[in-house]
């Protein structure tokens, strides 16, 4: 028996399925809205991120790093950007997240309607 025939014989289960599909659609719409906003924020952040990466790869960062370790930078100046791992980890995290987006994109592309 196919699903359409089954649901005709079991209307309450049909209606429950409709409710469940509505809940899924609502969750999908909310998640996609948040994902779109986050993607726009992430894209807008790229020029600043590029500046951060350039700073990390510069002699200036190395000088700041050594001066921080030597106590030459005032304590009231936030120095966590001068830790060896903070920027490196952010770079790696961005690549990891971008790879995950790429995997999701490939999965979605396989399901794309052909026109």
PyMOL commands that set and color helices and strands:
alter all, ss='L'
color gray80, all
select helices_A, chain A and resi 3-9+11-56+59-69+80-82+86-111
alter helices_A, ss='H'
color red, helices_A
deselect
rebuild
show_as cartoon
